[in-house]
Amino acid sequence: MESTKEWVVENDPRYSKNFSTFISSDLKHADSAFEFVFLNLSLHNFLPNNDDLETTKQTKYKPGARSYLVLPKFASSSATSFEKFTSDVRNIIKKIDGLDDRVSVTAMHPEDVEADRRSPSPVIILQWFNEVTQ
C-alpha cells in the first residue's frame, strides 16, 4: 500500500493531498471487487439532481474527491482482466441516473500498456465531480 501511495503521489497529476483518499483490500474475486468498489461509491454523500434531463445536462461540475482503491491481489497479473472489470464498473455507473455525470472511473495496473499508468499494484480511481454553484 505504501509503495503504491508514494507512486501515485509522484506520478498522478490529478492527485491532491486535500481531496484524495486511499483504501486497500486483499480481495481476489470479482464479486468481492464489485462489492468493494460500490461500497466505496456509497460512502460519498451524493444527492441526485431532480431537475429535468435538459437542465441536468447544462449543469457544470468541477473535480472533487478522488479515491484510490488499491487491490494488490485482484487481477494483479492481468491488466486486460483488470481493465475489463473497470469497464464493467463504468457500464453499471452509466445506468444509475445522475451518477454518470458525477463520477468517473479509471485504473492503473503494473502491466498497463501505457507506461505512465504502471503502478506497483492494481488501482481503481473514483473521481467525483461537484456541482458548480452559480
KOLDOLO-813300 format. One record per residue (C-alpha): residue number from 0; x, y, z. Coordinates in steps of 0.001 Angstrom, whole numbers, plus 500000, padded with zeros to 6 digits. Layout:
# residues N
+-----+--------+--------+--------+
:   i :     c1 :     c2 :     c3 :
+-----+--------+--------+--------+
: NUM :      X :      Y :      Z :
...
+-----+--------+--------+--------+
This chain:
# residues 134
+-----+--------+--------+--------+
:   i :     c1 :     c2 :     c3 :
+-----+--------+--------+--------+
:   0 : 500000 : 500000 : 500000 :
:   1 : 502728 : 502479 : 500935 :
:   2 : 504716 : 501979 : 497724 :
:   3 : 501546 : 502382 : 495651 :
:   4 : 500572 : 505525 : 497546 :
:   5 : 504042 : 507008 : 497057 :
:   6 : 503928 : 506124 : 493352 :
:   7 : 500509 : 507797 : 492926 :
:   8 : 501635 : 510948 : 494744 :
:   9 : 504670 : 511220 : 492441 :
:  10 : 503046 : 510141 : 489155 :
:  11 : 499363 : 511081 : 489094 :
:  12 : 498993 : 514760 : 488168 :
:  13 : 495381 : 514710 : 489423 :
:  14 : 496368 : 513615 : 492925 :
:  15 : 495527 : 516196 : 495591 :
:  16 : 496501 : 515762 : 499219 :
:  17 : 493368 : 517704 : 500197 :
:  18 : 490883 : 515681 : 498141 :
:  19 : 492429 : 512210 : 497775 :
:  20 : 491923 : 509110 : 499866 :
:  21 : 493467 : 505644 : 499722 :
:  22 : 491927 : 502355 : 500771 :
:  23 : 493236 : 498855 : 500203 :
:  24 : 491805 : 495346 : 500196 :
:  25 : 493337 : 491906 : 499674 :
:  26 : 490277 : 490545 : 497881 :
:  27 : 490802 : 488153 : 494962 :
:  28 : 487393 : 487564 : 493348 :
:  29 : 485316 : 489727 : 491012 :
:  30 : 482162 : 489629 : 493156 :
:  31 : 484116 : 490906 : 496144 :
:  32 : 485762 : 493571 : 493985 :
:  33 : 482375 : 494843 : 492739 :
:  34 : 481150 : 494998 : 496331 :
:  35 : 484309 : 496868 : 497382 :
:  36 : 484004 : 499462 : 494577 :
:  37 : 480293 : 500119 : 495077 :
:  38 : 480644 : 500218 : 498847 :
:  39 : 483235 : 502967 : 498384 :
:  40 : 480923 : 504761 : 495950 :
:  41 : 478181 : 504677 : 498570 :
:  42 : 480393 : 506415 : 501127 :
:  43 : 480081 : 509689 : 499209 :
:  44 : 477139 : 511933 : 500001 :
:  45 : 475575 : 512009 : 496562 :
:  46 : 472154 : 513534 : 496051 :
:  47 : 470842 : 513110 : 492518 :
:  48 : 469623 : 516202 : 490730 :
:  49 : 465821 : 516044 : 490491 :
:  50 : 465627 : 518622 : 487698 :
:  51 : 464537 : 517549 : 484260 :
:  52 : 467136 : 515956 : 481964 :
:  53 : 467644 : 519097 : 479848 :
:  54 : 468637 : 521193 : 482854 :
:  55 : 470871 : 518457 : 484232 :
:  56 : 472904 : 518288 : 481022 :
:  57 : 473673 : 522013 : 481327 :
:  58 : 474990 : 521681 : 484877 :
:  59 : 478706 : 522360 : 485283 :
:  60 : 480971 : 520315 : 487501 :
:  61 : 484438 : 520697 : 488986 :
:  62 : 486721 : 517903 : 490262 :
:  63 : 486101 : 516926 : 493862 :
:  64 : 487120 : 513931 : 495964 :
:  65 : 489397 : 511336 : 494391 :
:  66 : 489509 : 507814 : 495845 :
:  67 : 492277 : 505334 : 495099 :
:  68 : 491139 : 501752 : 495679 :
:  69 : 494293 : 499630 : 495870 :
:  70 : 493732 : 495939 : 495084 :
:  71 : 497147 : 494191 : 495211 :
:  72 : 495752 : 490656 : 494823 :
:  73 : 492923 : 491264 : 492323 :
:  74 : 493885 : 490545 : 488685 :
:  75 : 497431 : 491530 : 489626 :
:  76 : 498972 : 489661 : 486692 :
:  77 : 496401 : 490604 : 484049 :
:  78 : 495985 : 494212 : 483008 :
:  79 : 493415 : 493123 : 480415 :
:  80 : 491192 : 491470 : 483024 :
:  81 : 491544 : 494466 : 485315 :
:  82 : 490580 : 496859 : 482502 :
:  83 : 487564 : 494655 : 481672 :
:  84 : 486481 : 494816 : 485313 :
:  85 : 486895 : 498611 : 485341 :
:  86 : 484875 : 498855 : 482131 :
:  87 : 482077 : 496799 : 483723 :
:  88 : 482051 : 499191 : 486707 :
:  89 : 481757 : 502148 : 484303 :
:  90 : 478855 : 500481 : 482492 :
:  91 : 476976 : 499926 : 485748 :
:  92 : 477541 : 503540 : 486798 :
:  93 : 476150 : 504753 : 483452 :
:  94 : 472855 : 503046 : 484303 :
:  95 : 472420 : 504981 : 487566 :
:  96 : 470506 : 508203 : 486881 :
:  97 : 472631 : 511267 : 487503 :
:  98 : 475703 : 509373 : 488676 :
:  99 : 477379 : 509173 : 485260 :
: 100 : 477931 : 512954 : 485258 :
: 101 : 479249 : 512921 : 488819 :
: 102 : 481893 : 510176 : 488914 :
: 103 : 484496 : 508804 : 486534 :
: 104 : 486316 : 505505 : 486904 :
: 105 : 489862 : 504887 : 485705 :
: 106 : 492517 : 502325 : 486514 :
: 107 : 496232 : 501817 : 486904 :
: 108 : 497964 : 498447 : 486731 :
: 109 : 501549 : 497112 : 486913 :
: 110 : 501197 : 495662 : 483390 :
: 111 : 499358 : 498581 : 481773 :
: 112 : 500184 : 499228 : 478113 :
: 113 : 500774 : 502913 : 478892 :
: 114 : 503998 : 503296 : 480861 :
: 115 : 502710 : 506278 : 482869 :
: 116 : 499857 : 504132 : 484233 :
: 117 : 502064 : 501281 : 485547 :
: 118 : 501508 : 501471 : 489281 :
: 119 : 503059 : 498982 : 491753 :
: 120 : 499596 : 497438 : 492412 :
: 121 : 496248 : 497455 : 490585 :
: 122 : 494341 : 500633 : 491464 :
: 123 : 490808 : 501763 : 490662 :
: 124 : 490343 : 505518 : 490782 :
: 125 : 486968 : 507061 : 491572 :
: 126 : 486947 : 510744 : 490641 :
: 127 : 483951 : 512658 : 491946 :
: 128 : 482731 : 515914 : 490434 :
: 129 : 480931 : 518576 : 492454 :
: 130 : 478257 : 520793 : 491004 :
: 131 : 479485 : 524339 : 490436 :
: 132 : 477270 : 526801 : 492283 :
: 133 : 476227 : 529813 : 490281 :
+-----+--------+--------+--------+
